[in-house]
Amino acid sequence: MYTMTMSVTLSTKYQIVIPKDVRKQLGLKSGQKMEINKIDENSIVLTKQLTADQYVEKYSGLLKDTPWITKKIDAAEYLRNERDRDR
């Protein structure tokens, strides 16, 4: 991964234009949802928001090794047992 630094100007309506090269490289489309995260007092990160399909694809195997999948245990029952065990 490499970083690219470009200068943009904040408009009177507090908007910025993402340069064409960046839009093309990231595959950004007009109307696309974005997320903005504050890093510190002088920094923000702008990230493409995942679509529902992208979200499912990204996280689809996340729970495959959990006890309720591998041991065929009811998830609600498993969580109740875990809470009771910690008391």
C-alpha positions in Angstrom: 0.0 0.0 0.0 1.2 3.5 -0.8 -0.1 6.8 0.2 -0.9 9.6 -2.3 -1.0 13.2 -1.1 -3.0 15.8 -3.0 -4.2 19.2 -2.1 -8.0 20.0 -2.2 -9.9 23.1 -1.2 -12.9 23.2 1.2 -15.7 25.1 -0.5 -18.0 27.7 1.2 -20.5 24.8 1.7 -17.8 22.7 3.4 -17.5 20.3 0.4 -14.4 18.9 -1.2 -13.9 17.4 -4.7 -12.1 14.1 -4.8 -9.6 14.3 -7.6 -10.4 12.2 -10.8 -7.3 10.0 -10.5 -8.3 9.0 -6.9 -12.0 8.4 -7.9 -10.8 6.2 -10.8 -8.4 4.2 -8.7 -10.9 3.6 -5.9 -13.8 3.0 -8.3 -15.9 5.8 -6.7 -19.3 6.5 -8.3 -21.5 9.6 -7.9 -23.9 9.2 -5.0 -21.8 6.5 -3.3 -22.0 6.4 0.5 -18.8 7.2 2.3 -17.6 7.0 5.9 -15.5 9.7 7.6 -13.5 8.9 10.7 -11.6 11.4 12.8 -8.1 10.2 13.5 -6.8 13.1 15.6 -7.1 16.9 15.8 -5.8 17.3 12.2 -6.6 14.1 10.4 -9.6 12.3 9.0 -10.0 9.1 6.9 -12.6 8.9 4.1 -13.6 5.3 3.3 -16.0 3.8 0.8 -19.0 2.4 2.7 -19.6 -1.3 1.9 -22.8 -2.3 0.1 -24.9 -5.1 1.7 -23.5 -7.6 -0.8 -19.9 -6.5 -0.2 -20.5 -6.7 3.6 -21.8 -10.2 3.3 -18.9 -11.3 1.1 -16.3 -9.7 3.4 -17.7 -11.3 6.6 -19.4 -14.5 5.3 -16.9 -17.0 6.8 -16.4 -15.2 10.1 -18.6 -17.5 12.3 -17.7 -20.8 10.7 -15.5 -22.1 13.5 -17.8 -21.1 16.4 -19.2 -23.8 18.7 -22.8 -23.3 17.6 -21.7 -24.2 14.0 -19.0 -26.9 14.7 -21.0 -28.6 17.5 -24.5 -27.8 16.3 -25.3 -25.9 19.5 -28.1 -23.3 19.6 -26.4 -19.9 19.7 -28.8 -18.4 22.3 -28.3 -21.4 24.5 -24.6 -21.2 24.1 -24.5 -17.5 25.1 -26.7 -18.1 28.1 -24.4 -20.9 29.3 -21.4 -18.6 28.8 -23.0 -15.8 30.8 -23.9 -18.3 33.6 -20.4 -19.7 33.7 -18.9 -16.3 34.2 -21.0 -15.5 37.3 
